[in-house]
Amino acid sequence: MTTAIRVRGLTKSYGDLRAVDGVSFDVVEGEVLAILGPNGAGKTTTVEILEGHRTRDGGDVSVLGTDPGRGGRPFRDRIGIVLQAAGVDRELSTREALELYGAAYSTPRSIDELIELVELTDKADDRIVSLSGGQRRRVDLALGLIGNPELIFLDEPTTGFDPRARRRSWDVISNLTSLGRTIVLTTHYLDEAEYLADRVAVMAKGRIVADGTPAELRRSVQSDTKIAFDLPRLDEPLVELFDPLIGQGRGRGHRVEFLTPAPTADLAHVTSWAMQRGIELDGLTVESADLEDVYLSLVGEDEDSEDSGRADG
């Protein structure tokens, strides 16, 4: 496979703050890489260096065979960037905005084809100001694709969407991968990363602390199984339920959940305890660790940290 992005020993500091601290990774052509991490982890700085919008202090970076810091217009002609807010004049129509942005590229995509791709055919001639938030975000996506890029950077593409709009946008993004495009995605939504990404890189304190497919990350962090269920209101204490458990259990209101390295034994105990009392365990679930469990185990207490010198997602 051809490597689209190659990063070795990337560093960037802001004064005494080391925002990116020796980061290395590869992205192959046609792959979707999701970069996750709390605020201040170094995600934004890393991506801006890959885009050629920020200089690095050290390390080697190759994007589409080019040093992005020296690529100039030929390099920018090959990449597409979808920011959290594109800043386009909202008095323009969707079509007018695409015509305006498309003029900056040597081989722009067909505007009608692009409007259809982002599912805005019936809104092509409406002013952007009149569109819903989800529709405006799809305009942002179209603007990032107008140059027919080989590589696309997506920065929090569905922030502020309701669940239905997010799912529709995921379908649009998935369509891009079917066209062979390479995508680098930054997101705070773990289900989004799990749905869209071939690989996930987790950053914390300027370093990549984990890198692999979602399945590989789940296997690498923990093997415990999560068992959860709802209990009706009971008069008796729950000592006989919790004490024999091999895993660590806890109750939150009527919801009981616990992680266990012995799910078969603990599930047998729980169901036996319930059957002896004629209790139905509503909402009973038995699940392996998901990407959220993995992420929290990796970033832990840094999840809500802010970069004191510079806000960097």
ABEGO torsion letter per residue (X at the ends): XBBABBBBGBBBBBEABBABBGBBBBBBBGBBBBBBEBBGAGAAAAAAAAAGABBBABEBBBBGGBBAAAAEAAAAAABBBBBABAGBBAABBAAAAAAAAAAABABBBBAAAAAAAAGAAAAAABBAAABBAAAAAAAAAAAAAAAGBABBBBBGAABGBBAAAAAAAAAAAAAAAAAGBBBBBBBABAAAAAAABABBBBBBGGBBABBEBAAAAAAAABABBBBBBBBBBBABBAAAAAAABABBBBBBEABBBBBBABAAAAAAAAAAAAAAAGBBBBGBBBBBBBAAAAAAAAAEAAAABBBAABBBX
